[in-house]
Amino acid sequence: MRDSQPHRKKVKHYHEPGDLHEFTFSCHRREKLLANDRWRQYLARAIDAASAEDGFQLIAFVFMPEHVHLLVYPTEQMDDANECISRFLAAVKRPVSVKVKADLRASGSDLLTRLTVQERPGKNVFRFWQEGPGYDRNLQTEKSVSAAIDYIHQNPERRKLVRRLQDWRWSSFRWYASQGQEIDPDLPEIHYPPPELFR
């Protein structure tokens, strides 16, 4: 007899020393929830806190209206990649959900109702993020890392949100274009890929 519970996709995370990880995750039902600066700032601060807590460096990122791309480098040994990566992603996502929910309650927004779903009979939960781990791939070469950074940065232009990449504030593009000189305090801290990985 078939299980009546909906199938939930499980992503197996793995890690080899030197791997970088590219993560992509979406807002609930791919709604354009990351369209205001206040909530984007919540996400930036959550990334900084999670990176410091779990030993990751942010290499590149873009916040799109309905999804996020992060390229990160673990600076500490991972004994259990699934646990470390899942903990990092939860530490990025959870604070944003908590703060957004508080904002919506304080303002009496109808969006609070739209983002509250029935998880099971008698239990409703607030969802800012799409359920599940999203997309994760490992990068191990200079070429693949460079291609991933370019792909991440080109998202806003491809979607025609801006005419020039430098006009999209919510990415690491301007930091790279200025060779690390342009630092926006509302963005998360960015690092170059570790050069020793590609010698």
MIKE-340967 format. One record per residue (C-alpha): x, z, y; residue number from 1; residue in one letter. Coordinates in Angstrom, 2 decimals, always signed. Layout:
! MIKE-340967
X,Z,Y,NUM,A .
...
! end
This chain:
! MIKE-340967
+0.00,+0.00,+0.00,1,M .
+1.33,-0.95,+3.40,2,R .
+2.26,+1.71,+5.91,3,D .
-0.31,+1.73,+8.71,4,S .
+2.20,+2.95,+11.29,5,Q .
+3.55,+0.22,+13.59,6,P .
+7.05,-0.97,+12.75,7,H .
+9.65,+0.37,+15.16,8,R .
+12.84,-1.60,+15.59,9,K .
+15.95,+0.45,+14.87,10,K .
+19.30,-0.54,+16.31,11,V .
+22.40,+0.52,+14.42,12,K .
+25.12,+1.29,+16.93,13,H .
+28.73,+0.97,+15.87,14,Y .
+32.05,+1.41,+17.62,15,H .
+35.65,+0.45,+17.06,16,E .
+38.42,+1.79,+19.31,17,P .
+38.62,-0.46,+22.37,18,G .
+35.04,-1.73,+22.19,19,D .
+33.00,-2.10,+25.34,20,L .
+29.22,-1.89,+25.03,21,H .
+26.70,-4.06,+26.82,22,E .
+23.26,-2.44,+27.03,23,F .
+20.01,-4.03,+28.14,24,T .
+16.81,-2.03,+28.44,25,F .
+13.47,-2.65,+30.09,26,S .
+10.82,-0.84,+32.04,27,C .
+7.57,-0.06,+30.23,28,H .
+5.72,-3.30,+29.41,29,R .
+8.38,-5.03,+31.52,30,R .
+6.60,-3.94,+34.68,31,E .
+8.59,-4.28,+37.90,32,K .
+9.12,-0.56,+38.28,33,L .
+12.67,-0.81,+39.66,34,L .
+11.48,-2.49,+42.83,35,A .
+12.04,+0.36,+45.26,36,N .
+15.33,+1.81,+46.42,37,D .
+14.40,+5.44,+45.75,38,R .
+13.91,+4.82,+42.02,39,W .
+17.01,+2.64,+41.84,40,R .
+18.97,+5.51,+43.38,41,Q .
+17.59,+7.85,+40.70,42,Y .
+18.97,+5.44,+38.11,43,L .
+22.36,+5.18,+39.82,44,A .
+22.77,+8.97,+39.89,45,R .
+21.61,+9.27,+36.27,46,A .
+24.25,+6.73,+35.20,47,I .
+26.96,+8.69,+37.05,48,D .
+25.88,+11.98,+35.48,49,A .
+25.55,+10.55,+31.95,50,A .
+28.93,+8.79,+32.23,51,S .
+30.67,+11.99,+33.32,52,A .
+28.94,+14.09,+30.67,53,E .
+29.42,+11.73,+27.72,54,D .
+32.79,+10.16,+28.55,55,G .
+31.82,+6.61,+29.58,56,F .
+33.04,+4.40,+32.42,57,Q .
+30.69,+1.89,+33.99,58,L .
+32.38,-1.54,+34.10,59,I .
+29.51,-3.69,+35.43,60,A .
+25.78,-3.44,+36.01,61,F .
+22.70,-4.99,+37.54,62,V .
+19.33,-3.40,+38.22,63,F .
+16.63,-6.04,+37.99,64,M .
+13.00,-5.29,+38.93,65,P .
+11.96,-4.84,+35.30,66,E .
+15.17,-4.38,+33.31,67,H .
+18.75,-3.12,+33.48,68,V .
+22.10,-4.42,+32.22,69,H .
+25.03,-2.01,+31.81,70,L .
+28.53,-2.71,+30.56,71,L .
+30.31,+0.52,+29.67,72,V .
+33.56,+1.67,+28.14,73,Y .
+33.74,+4.90,+26.10,74,P .
+36.79,+6.89,+27.17,75,T .
+36.55,+9.41,+24.33,76,E .
+36.69,+9.11,+20.56,77,Q .
+33.28,+8.45,+19.00,78,M .
+32.85,+10.32,+15.72,79,D .
+29.26,+9.11,+15.41,80,D .
+28.52,+5.98,+17.46,81,A .
+24.76,+6.20,+16.92,82,N .
+24.61,+9.75,+18.21,83,E .
+26.99,+9.21,+21.16,84,C .
+25.34,+6.01,+22.38,85,I .
+21.80,+7.30,+21.86,86,S .
+22.69,+10.46,+23.79,87,R .
+24.22,+8.44,+26.64,88,F .
+21.18,+6.15,+26.94,89,L .
+18.78,+9.10,+26.83,90,A .
+20.83,+10.84,+29.55,91,A .
+20.52,+7.70,+31.70,92,V .
+16.80,+7.13,+31.14,93,K .
+15.26,+10.59,+30.90,94,R .
+16.08,+11.90,+34.42,95,P .
+14.67,+8.73,+35.98,96,V .
+11.38,+9.16,+34.10,97,S .
+11.11,+12.81,+35.09,98,V .
+11.74,+12.14,+38.79,99,K .
+9.47,+9.10,+38.96,100,V .
+6.66,+11.01,+37.26,101,K .
+7.05,+13.81,+39.83,102,A .
+6.93,+11.24,+42.66,103,D .
+3.76,+9.68,+41.27,104,L .
+2.10,+13.07,+40.85,105,R .
+3.02,+14.09,+44.39,106,A .
+1.62,+10.87,+45.86,107,S .
-1.48,+10.72,+43.65,108,G .
-0.57,+7.17,+42.62,109,S .
-2.74,+5.28,+40.11,110,D .
+0.51,+4.11,+38.54,111,L .
+0.80,+7.51,+36.86,112,L .
-2.32,+6.73,+34.82,113,T .
-1.09,+3.22,+33.98,114,R .
+2.20,+4.55,+32.66,115,L .
+0.64,+7.31,+30.59,116,T .
-0.01,+6.16,+27.03,117,V .
-1.45,+7.76,+23.92,118,Q .
+1.43,+8.34,+21.53,119,E .
-0.91,+9.72,+18.89,120,R .
-4.41,+11.30,+18.90,121,P .
-4.31,+14.26,+21.26,122,G .
-0.87,+13.48,+22.70,123,K .
-0.34,+11.41,+25.85,124,N .
+3.14,+10.64,+27.18,125,V .
+4.48,+9.17,+30.41,126,F .
+6.57,+6.04,+29.88,127,R .
+8.79,+4.58,+32.57,128,F .
+10.98,+2.79,+30.01,129,W .
+10.04,+0.48,+27.18,130,Q .
+10.07,+2.40,+23.91,131,E .
+13.09,+1.81,+21.70,132,G .
+16.84,+1.51,+22.28,133,P .
+16.86,-1.95,+23.85,134,G .
+19.73,-4.34,+23.20,135,Y .
+23.32,-3.34,+22.46,136,D .
+26.33,-5.51,+21.69,137,R .
+30.00,-4.74,+21.33,138,N .
+32.68,-6.65,+23.23,139,L .
+36.30,-6.68,+22.12,140,Q .
+38.11,-9.51,+23.93,141,T .
+39.02,-10.22,+27.54,142,E .
+37.06,-13.49,+27.37,143,K .
+33.87,-11.87,+26.10,144,S .
+34.08,-9.06,+28.67,145,V .
+34.64,-11.51,+31.54,146,S .
+31.71,-13.64,+30.34,147,A .
+29.48,-10.56,+30.11,148,A .
+30.39,-9.45,+33.65,149,I .
+29.59,-12.93,+34.98,150,D .
+26.29,-13.02,+33.08,151,Y .
+25.29,-9.59,+34.37,152,I .
+26.12,-10.50,+37.97,153,H .
+24.32,-13.86,+37.87,154,Q .
+20.95,-12.39,+36.86,155,N .
+19.46,-12.13,+40.38,156,P .
+20.50,-15.66,+41.34,157,E .
+19.23,-17.13,+38.07,158,R .
+15.88,-15.46,+38.68,159,R .
+15.90,-16.77,+42.28,160,K .
+15.65,-13.26,+43.71,161,L .
+18.49,-14.15,+46.10,162,V .
+20.27,-17.32,+47.17,163,R .
+23.74,-15.75,+46.96,164,R .
+24.96,-13.13,+44.50,165,L .
+26.34,-10.95,+47.30,166,Q .
+22.83,-10.61,+48.72,167,D .
+21.67,-8.54,+45.72,168,W .
+22.71,-5.01,+46.53,169,R .
+21.89,-3.48,+43.15,170,W .
+24.75,-4.81,+41.07,171,S .
+28.52,-4.45,+40.81,172,S .
+29.11,-7.98,+42.12,173,F .
+30.09,-7.00,+45.67,174,R .
+32.46,-4.34,+44.36,175,W .
+34.27,-6.97,+42.24,176,Y .
+34.17,-9.56,+45.05,177,A .
+35.87,-7.06,+47.39,178,S .
+38.40,-6.06,+44.69,179,Q .
+36.99,-2.55,+44.63,180,G .
+37.10,-2.07,+48.40,181,Q .
+33.36,-2.21,+49.09,182,E .
+31.86,+1.05,+47.86,183,I .
+28.14,+1.61,+48.33,184,D .
+27.31,+5.33,+47.96,185,P .
+23.86,+4.47,+46.58,186,D .
+25.35,+2.62,+43.61,187,L .
+26.89,+4.17,+40.51,188,P .
+30.68,+4.48,+40.27,189,E .
+32.29,+1.29,+38.93,190,I .
+35.62,+0.81,+37.10,191,H .
+37.68,-2.21,+36.15,192,Y .
+37.93,-2.92,+32.40,193,P .
+40.89,-0.99,+30.97,194,P .
+43.83,-3.45,+31.19,195,P .
+45.53,-2.08,+28.07,196,E .
+42.69,-3.40,+25.91,197,L .
+43.65,-7.00,+26.61,198,F .
+47.42,-7.03,+26.32,199,R .
! end
